[in-house]
Amino acid sequence: MYLHVGNGKSVKKKDVIGIFDLDTSTVSKLTKDFVNRKEKEGLLEYDYSDLPRSFVLVDGERSKIVLSRISPQGLKLRADATYEASEIEDEE
């Protein structure tokens, strides 16, 4: 399954390490430094069309950060949602 993080971008749910509120989590110097380091390494994704509200830490060959304009609560609801095949077919 995939988690849609906004702006046409989706990530594999199994690769999501965490969903973080950008306003509260970047108060910490450690978190700011971590996000800045990922940006310098080219491992930060965002389309810059709107202000980000959250970030998703995604595992992979190298962990990356995906900034999202969707609130962390909204992303969590999406991540926790489970859909039956019949529900998906009904929407089409």
C-alpha positions in Angstrom: 0.0 0.0 0.0 1.0 3.6 -0.5 0.6 6.8 1.4 -0.2 9.9 -0.6 1.7 12.8 0.9 0.4 15.5 -1.4 1.4 17.1 -4.7 1.1 13.8 -6.6 3.7 12.2 -4.4 3.2 8.8 -2.8 5.5 6.6 -0.7 5.3 3.0 0.3 3.6 2.7 3.7 6.1 0.0 4.8 9.0 2.4 4.2 7.6 5.2 6.4 9.7 5.6 9.6 7.7 8.5 11.0 5.5 11.4 10.3 6.5 14.7 12.0 5.0 18.1 12.6 7.4 20.6 11.0 6.5 23.4 13.4 7.1 21.5 16.7 9.8 19.0 15.7 12.2 21.6 14.2 12.3 23.5 17.5 15.1 21.0 18.4 18.6 21.8 17.1 19.2 18.1 16.5 16.1 17.8 14.2 17.0 21.1 12.4 20.5 19.8 11.8 19.1 16.4 10.6 16.8 18.0 8.1 19.5 20.4 6.9 21.9 17.5 6.4 19.4 15.6 4.4 18.8 18.7 2.2 22.6 19.0 1.6 22.8 15.3 0.7 20.0 15.8 -1.9 17.7 13.5 0.2 14.9 16.1 0.8 11.9 16.1 -1.6 9.4 19.0 -1.9 7.9 20.9 -4.8 8.0 24.3 -3.0 4.5 25.4 -4.3 3.1 25.7 -0.8 4.4 25.9 2.8 5.1 22.5 4.3 3.3 21.5 7.4 4.9 18.1 8.1 7.7 15.8 7.0 7.8 12.1 6.4 11.0 10.2 7.1 11.2 7.4 4.5 13.5 4.4 4.7 15.1 3.0 1.6 18.7 2.5 0.4 19.3 5.9 2.1 16.7 7.4 4.3 15.1 10.5 2.8 12.7 13.3 3.9 9.6 14.2 2.0 8.0 17.5 3.0 4.3 17.7 2.8 1.7 20.5 2.9 -0.7 18.0 4.6 -0.9 18.1 8.4 0.7 15.3 10.3 -2.8 14.3 11.6 -4.1 14.1 8.1 -1.2 12.0 7.0 -1.7 9.7 10.0 -5.3 9.2 9.1 -4.4 8.3 5.6 -1.7 5.9 6.8 -4.1 4.2 9.2 -6.9 3.9 6.7 -7.5 0.4 5.3 -9.6 -0.1 2.2 -11.4 -3.2 1.2 -11.2 -4.0 -2.5 -15.0 -3.5 -2.8 -14.7 0.0 -1.4 -12.1 1.0 -4.0 -14.3 -0.5 -6.8 -17.3 1.4 -5.6 -15.4 4.7 -5.9 -14.6 4.2 -9.6 
